[in-house]
Amino acid sequence: MAATGLVTGPRRGGVDPVLALRLVLIVVVLALWQGMAMSGLLYRDVVPGLGAIAAALVQLAGSRDFYGNLGVTAAEAGLALAVGGLAGLTVGILLGGSRLLGRAFERYLYWLGPTPKIIFFPVMIMWFGVGPGSKVAMGALSCFFPVALSTAAGMRGIAPVLIRVGRSFRAGPLQMVTKVYLPAMREPVLNGLRLGLGIAIIGVLLAETKLSNRGLGFLVMQDYQRFDMPALYALLISIFAMVIAVNALVTRLAAKRPPTRAAAARTGRIP
């Protein structure tokens, strides 16, 4: 019988084409980088060779200063996600659960969301000082909008039968949130948090590059001012790798399916 579908995975004993394409892309990028470093087309040491960057990565991995500053940035980004994410969840549930509030205020989130948040950093400095507070505020403000908008959209996608089940059990507002709303919109909430985390890290790093004496953003500017390009690129690669790892973890959590609506309707239980 002739095959009617597309091949979506590797053949048995063969090579995964997706993995092969990714490896080819990495090899091509590295080759182009090394070729640019050897060509002399740019100023000297602006594009260091791969060997110099690899040596800087090894040195960075053994640096106590790097881990200390990493802890500062991680704490600021984590606190920013907690504050901005909780505020975004609250606002998103209110806007998504009320047609009146959604029509009245959600448009403001769409208008303000794309605004570059770094323009508010001077205000954050005046409000929270030059310490970690202003960096946390920048990250929280940055991650608030994707979490709120994603939560509001998820609220509107909840099956009415789940809400009726919750109300039939006389669940209070807090129980409706924890037992009905959040489990039912788990995927959009996690996607919003994933986007919010990335933007929170960007906000914290940008704030650290502007005014700080600790954190990864401070290290980036320090390497730039010393014109230590291998160390700068090694630091950037480390930041990218860590953000990709965290993003992959949250994506995997979002991919796990919650109990289906049909199962909840059959059992009559709040998932």
CORWO-V681619 format. One record per backbone hydrogen bond with DSSP energy under -1.0 kcal/mol. NH is the residue of the N-H (numbers start at 1). CO is the residue of the C=O. If there is no record, write none. Layout:
NH|CO, NH|CO
//
This chain:
14|11, 20|16, 21|17, 22|18, 23|19, 24|20, 25|21, 26|22, 27|23, 28|24, 29|25, 30|26, 31|27, 32|28, 33|29, 34|30, 35|31, 36|32, 37|33, 38|34, 39|35, 46|43, 53|49, 54|50, 55|51, 56|52, 57|53, 58|54, 59|55, 60|56, 61|57, 63|60, 67|63, 68|64, 69|65, 70|66, 71|67, 72|68, 73|69, 74|70, 75|71, 76|72, 77|73, 78|74, 79|75, 80|76, 81|77, 82|78, 83|79, 84|80, 85|81, 86|82, 87|83, 88|84, 89|85, 90|86, 91|87, 92|88, 93|89, 94|90, 95|91, 96|92, 97|93, 102|98, 103|99, 104|100, 105|101, 106|102, 108|105, 110|106, 111|107, 112|108, 113|109, 115|112, 119|116, 120|117, 121|118, 124|120, 125|121, 126|122, 127|123, 128|124, 129|125, 136|132, 137|133, 138|134, 139|135, 140|136, 141|137, 142|138, 143|139, 144|140, 147|143, 148|144, 149|145, 150|146, 151|147, 152|148, 153|149, 154|150, 155|151, 156|152, 158|155, 162|159, 163|159, 164|160, 165|161, 166|162, 167|163, 168|164, 169|165, 170|167, 171|166, 176|172, 177|173, 178|174, 179|175, 180|176, 181|176, 182|177, 184|180, 185|181, 186|183, 189|185, 190|186, 191|187, 192|188, 193|189, 194|190, 195|191, 196|192, 197|193, 198|194, 199|195, 200|196, 201|197, 202|198, 203|199, 204|200, 205|201, 206|202, 207|203, 208|204, 209|205, 210|206, 211|207, 219|215, 220|216, 221|217, 222|218, 223|219, 224|220, 225|221, 226|222, 227|224, 228|223, 229|227, 232|228, 233|229, 234|230, 235|231, 236|232, 237|233, 238|234, 239|235, 240|236, 241|237, 242|238, 243|239, 244|240, 245|241, 246|242, 247|243, 248|244, 249|245, 250|246, 251|247, 252|248, 253|249, 254|250, 255|251, 264|260, 265|261, 266|262, 267|263, 268|264
//
